[in-house]
Amino acid sequence: MKRIKFKCENCGKTENIPLEAVRFCEEMDGGDPLVPPRFECKYCGGIIRPIYYKGIYGYIYRWED
């Protein structure tokens, strides 16, 4: 099962999210496709974003420090 690495904006910890879950979130979001899929950090409750992910609509999301 392929996983996408996410990083927390708050604590900096990383987490691997299954690709299927990321794509489901992206499809169900219905929001701005320029905004990357985001989840809640299981360590601190902050927002985690993908370090690198090519979305279902062709956008490439990269972690920018």
N, C-alpha and C positions, 0 to 999 in steps of 0.2 A: 504494500500500500504506500503510495507516494505521499509525502508530507511536505508542508511549506513551513519554513522557519519564520517565526514572528519574534519581534523584540518589543519590550515594554518601554514606553516613552518615559515612565516614571522611575522604575528601579533598574532598568537595563537588562533584566533577565530575559532569556530566550525560551521559546516553547515551540514545539513542532505540532502543527495542526494538520489533520488529514485533508488532502486535496478536495475530497468530496464535500467536506464540511465548509471549506472556504468557498467553493463554487456555489454551494447551496445558499450560503449567506449572501454572496454577490448577486445571485438571481433573485432572491427574495427581498433584497434591500430596496430596489426600485428608486434609489436616490441618484445622486450625481456619480456617473461612472469615473470621474476624475478623482474621487475619494476612494482610497484603498479599503478593502475589507478590514474590519477591526473587530477585536474581541476584548473581553475583560481579562486582565492578568490574574492568574490564579494565586500569585504570590502577594501582590499589594493592592489589587483592585483597579490599577491604572489601565490605560488603553494600550493594547499591543497591535502593532502594524507589521506587515510582511517586510522582511529584509529584501527579498526579490520575489516577484510574482507577476506572471503575465496573465492578466485577467481574461475572462470569457469574451469580453468585448474588444480585445486586442490591446488594451492599455497595459503598460509595463509600470509596475509599482516598485520603487527602490527605496530602501532606508537611507535617509540623508541625515548625517549627524550635524 
